[in-house]
Amino acid sequence: MSGFATAYYESLQTTLKNIDLSKVEQAIEWFEAARDEGRRVFVCGNGGSASTASHFACDMVKGASYGYPRRFKIMALTDSLPTITAYSNDVSYDAVFVEQLKNFAEPGDLFLGISGSGNSPNVLRAIEYANSAGLKTIALTGRDGGQLGRMAQLEINAREPHMGRIEDAHIIVCHIIAYRFMDAPKA
């Protein structure tokens, strides 16, 4: 069997095998602590990473919270189109996430920045603020991790040059985190 599909699939398997699962386990612990302590969780990214952020927040708000005695207080900073366009138009696109954090984030909250390149200016500004405001910070990155990986307290890196496979790996990592809670007994 040969062809594009096989090559893509095999490359994706290699990408996934190279993810440090101990860091994913650490992220799960941080998410569990945030939930148990009533902390807020913020997640953001651009393009495909924005979709991953929204998908992940949905999984955590509904799937990992509905029917459970403890709920996640999570928001995707990508989801308020009026807020994003207002800041983009009136301030700059670099401000769309950081300014939302300034409204809602408190010390001890959790921030997850998602960027395939690790160099998205608006995500960098957000994690910089999150670090300075006393949040725990996680970066979900690709390639060499970029600046975002170096700025995060915990980096989960899909070391891969291909953006499609980076995004595939990111959604799988998010599903691992979410399903840790979604598959738990509800009692």
N, C-alpha and C positions, 0 to 999 in steps of 0.2 A: 504494500500500500504506500503510495507516495502522493505528493501534491501539496497544495497550499494549506489545506485544512490540517493535514497531518503535521506539517512543519510548524504551523502556528500552535497547535495543541501541544506538541513536544516542547516548544520553546516556553509556553506558559507553564508547563509542569516544572521545568528547570527554574523559572522565576519563582514559583511557589516554594520549591524545595529550599531556596536560598533565603527565605524570610526567617528571621530569628523569632521562633515561636515563644521563647522565654520573654521577649519584649511584648508580644501579644498577651501573654499571661499577666504581665505587669500592668498592661493597659486595662485588662479585665478587672484586676484588683482595684485600680484607681476608679473605674466606673462604679464598681460595687460600693466603694467607700463614699463616692459622691452621692449615690442613691441613698445609702443608709444614713448619711449625715444631712440629707436634705439640701445638698449643694446643687447649684445650677451647672449645666453642661452646655458649652457652645461649640458649634462645628461650622466650618466654612471652607470654601474652595471656589474655583472658577471653572466654567465649561463643564466637562465631564466630572470634575471634582465637585462642582456645585451640585450636580445630580446625585453623586454619591453622598454628599453631606445631607441633602434632603431625604434621600432614601433611608439613610442610617437613622436620622432623627425620627422619621416615621416608624421605623422598626422599634425604636426605643420608647417612643411616646405611646404607641398602641400595643405592639406585640410584646414588649418587655415590661409593660406597666398594667395593661387592662386585666383586671381580675386578680392582680397581685396585691399583697398587703402594703408593699412599698413601691413607689412610682418614681420614674426618672423625670427630672425637671430639665429637659433638653430642648434647645432650639437651634435650628439651622439659620445662621445669619444670612443665608442665601435666599430665604423664602419671602421676605417682604419687598416685593418689587417696587412699591411706591417709595419705601425708605432708600433702597439701593439707587433708584433713578434720581431721587432728590439730592442725595449726597454726591452722586456722579455729576449731576448738572450744576449744583451750586457750590460744591467744594472741590472734590476730585474723586476719581474712581479708587484711588489709593485709600480713601477714607471710609469706604462703604461698610467695612467690618469693624474697624477699630472704634468708630463713633457709636455703633450699636453696643459694643462691649462697655464703653464708658457709661452708658445708660443702665446696664443690667448686672455687670460682673462685680463680684465681691471676692475678697481674699478667701482662698480655700476652694473656689469653684474650679471647674475643669474646662480646658480649651483643647480642641482637636482641630488642627489646621491640615488641610489636604492639598497637596500640590505635586503633580508629576515631576515638574522641573525642580521644585523646591525654591523657586525664585520669584513667585508671584508677589509683586509689591504690596498689594492690599492684604494678603495673608501674612506677609512679613511684618507689616505695621501692627496687625492684630496680635501676633504672637509676642512681639516686642512689648506691647502694652500689657498683655496678659501676664508676662513674666514680671513686669514692674509692679503690677497690681496684686501680686501674690497668688495667682492662679497656678495650678499644676498644668503643664503644657505637654501635649503630645503632637508629634508631626508624623503624618503618613505621607511618605515621599517616594520618588523613583530616582532613576539615574544615580548620581552620586550624593543625593540628598539636598544639594544646594545649600543656600543660606538657612532655609527653614530647618533642615535637619540639625545643623549646628546650634541653632537657637533654642531648640526644644529640650526639655528636660528628659523626654523619652522619644526616640525616633524609631519608627517602624519603616524600614526601607525595602522597597521592591527594586533591587539593583538590576535595572533593565533599561536599555535605551528606547525601546518601542513603547510609545504612549498607550497604545491599546492594551498591551499586556500589563503595563503599570496600572491602568485603570481597572483591568480585570482583577489583579491582585488586591487592589485597594478595596473593592467591593467584597471580595472574599474575606479579607481581614475584618471588615465591618460586620459581615455576617457571622464570623466566628465570635466576635464580641457580643453581638446582639443575641445570637442563639444560645450563648451561655446562660442568658437570663430567660429567654423565651422558652427554652426546653426545661427549665426548672419547675418543680412541682408548685402549684399555686397556693397550697395550704401553708 
